[in-house]
Amino acid sequence: VKEVANLSLLSSACDVVSAAYASTKERHPYLRSVCAAAGKGVQSVTEATASCVQPVLATLEPHVAAASEYASKGLEKLGEKLPPLPKPVEQILSDTKALVSCRAAEVKEAVSS
């Protein structure tokens, strides 16, 4: 999970979502209180689930370790084949919006002429 989270595309996308979430909470006080309540609920459920699942995880630990090793090797191969993302997600989104807008303007001009 840590290796996947460290992939540049995913990491950059998470940063964008996190910033949007924080900004939205700051601009909308009612939403902030709903998010805080939801966060506390998720935390409580996570803690309760963790205590119940712990014995099962102990039994499955060798299988989980093998799957983790296999996934790690797969991510290494994927990382070798895919170059790191040269731009942050915000820049890619901005460039894509600009390109779509430009193409839409060209189509509109062609249709109107």
LUMFIZA-469555 format. One record per residue (C-alpha): x, y, z. Coordinates in nm, 4 decimals. Layout:
N
- u, v, w
- X, Y, Z $
...
END
This chain:
113
- u, v, w
- 0.0000, 0.0000, 0.0000 $
- 0.2842, 0.2371, 0.0827 $
- 0.4520, 0.1697, -0.2522 $
- 0.1301, 0.2388, -0.4413 $
- 0.0734, 0.5564, -0.2407 $
- 0.4227, 0.6745, -0.3317 $
- 0.3589, 0.6516, -0.7078 $
- 0.3886, 1.0073, -0.8348 $
- 0.0540, 1.0137, -1.0158 $
- -0.1373, 0.8767, -0.7186 $
- 0.0503, 1.0902, -0.4681 $
- -0.0131, 1.4044, -0.6711 $
- -0.3823, 1.3168, -0.7155 $
- -0.4178, 1.2603, -0.3407 $
- -0.2605, 1.5996, -0.2755 $
- -0.5122, 1.7648, -0.5094 $
- -0.8087, 1.5888, -0.3436 $
- -0.6779, 1.6689, 0.0038 $
- -0.6342, 2.0370, -0.0817 $
- -0.9844, 2.0539, -0.2326 $
- -1.1298, 1.8834, 0.0757 $
- -0.9530, 2.1230, 0.3136 $
- -1.0547, 2.4251, 0.1073 $
- -1.4182, 2.3118, 0.0932 $
- -1.4285, 2.2583, 0.4698 $
- -1.2911, 2.6092, 0.5263 $
- -1.5434, 2.7756, 0.2945 $
- -1.8510, 2.5879, 0.4209 $
- -1.8848, 2.5712, 0.8011 $
- -2.1841, 2.3348, 0.7899 $
- -1.9961, 2.0936, 0.5708 $
- -1.7014, 2.1148, 0.8116 $
- -1.9173, 1.9914, 1.1007 $
- -2.0627, 1.7098, 0.8862 $
- -1.7112, 1.6045, 0.7802 $
- -1.5900, 1.6104, 1.1395 $
- -1.8800, 1.3909, 1.2521 $
- -1.8233, 1.1517, 0.9620 $
- -1.4526, 1.1368, 1.0438 $
- -1.5242, 1.0454, 1.4060 $
- -1.7680, 0.7772, 1.2921 $
- -1.5178, 0.6265, 1.0513 $
- -1.2498, 0.6305, 1.3203 $
- -1.4786, 0.4489, 1.5668 $
- -1.5764, 0.1860, 1.3098 $
- -1.2129, 0.1380, 1.2098 $
- -1.1041, 0.0856, 1.5708 $
- -1.3855, -0.1632, 1.6361 $
- -1.3146, -0.3519, 1.3147 $
- -0.9411, -0.3654, 1.3834 $
- -0.9936, -0.5344, 1.7196 $
- -1.2280, -0.7952, 1.5662 $
- -1.0122, -0.8634, 1.2613 $
- -0.6796, -0.8905, 1.4455 $
- -0.7082, -1.2671, 1.5214 $
- -0.7958, -1.3409, 1.1571 $
- -0.5031, -1.1317, 1.0346 $
- -0.2657, -1.3217, 1.2616 $
- -0.3780, -1.6465, 1.0985 $
- -0.3483, -1.5061, 0.7471 $
- -0.0157, -1.3313, 0.8057 $
- 0.2001, -1.5736, 0.5997 $
- -0.0395, -1.5463, 0.3047 $
- -0.0551, -1.1683, 0.3314 $
- 0.3252, -1.1505, 0.3388 $
- 0.3500, -1.3633, 0.0226 $
- 0.0889, -1.1513, -0.1552 $
- 0.2669, -0.8348, -0.0453 $
- 0.5983, -0.9620, -0.1816 $
- 0.4355, -1.0546, -0.5127 $
- 0.2643, -0.7141, -0.5375 $
- 0.5897, -0.5372, -0.4543 $
- 0.7706, -0.7137, -0.7384 $
- 0.4869, -0.6245, -0.9750 $
- 0.5065, -0.2592, -0.8735 $
- 0.8825, -0.2580, -0.9279 $
- 0.8341, -0.3905, -1.2823 $
- 0.5591, -0.1361, -1.3449 $
- 0.7841, 0.1425, -1.2155 $
- 1.0591, 0.0359, -1.4559 $
- 0.8247, 0.0439, -1.7548 $
- 0.6409, 0.3651, -1.6703 $
- 0.8492, 0.6791, -1.6387 $
- 0.7756, 0.9116, -1.3480 $
- 0.5074, 1.1677, -1.4116 $
- 0.6817, 1.4820, -1.5397 $
- 0.4103, 1.7217, -1.4233 $
- 0.1867, 1.7383, -1.1173 $
- -0.1778, 1.6421, -1.1612 $
- -0.2891, 2.0071, -1.1329 $
- -0.0764, 2.0990, -1.4355 $
- -0.2023, 1.8004, -1.6352 $
- -0.5642, 1.8924, -1.5564 $
- -0.5015, 2.2545, -1.6487 $
- -0.3330, 2.1579, -1.9766 $
- -0.6150, 1.9152, -2.0598 $
- -0.8827, 2.1781, -1.9911 $
- -0.6989, 2.4274, -2.2102 $
- -0.6657, 2.1738, -2.4919 $
- -1.0343, 2.0762, -2.4753 $
- -1.1377, 2.4402, -2.4660 $
- -0.9191, 2.5188, -2.7671 $
- -1.0552, 2.2222, -2.9641 $
- -1.4134, 2.3149, -2.8718 $
- -1.3545, 2.6707, -2.9955 $
- -1.2119, 2.5354, -3.3217 $
- -1.5141, 2.3082, -3.3723 $
- -1.7550, 2.5921, -3.2891 $
- -1.5794, 2.8190, -3.5403 $
- -1.5823, 2.5485, -3.8088 $
- -1.9535, 2.4796, -3.7541 $
- -2.0476, 2.8471, -3.7599 $
- -1.8551, 2.9123, -4.0810 $
END
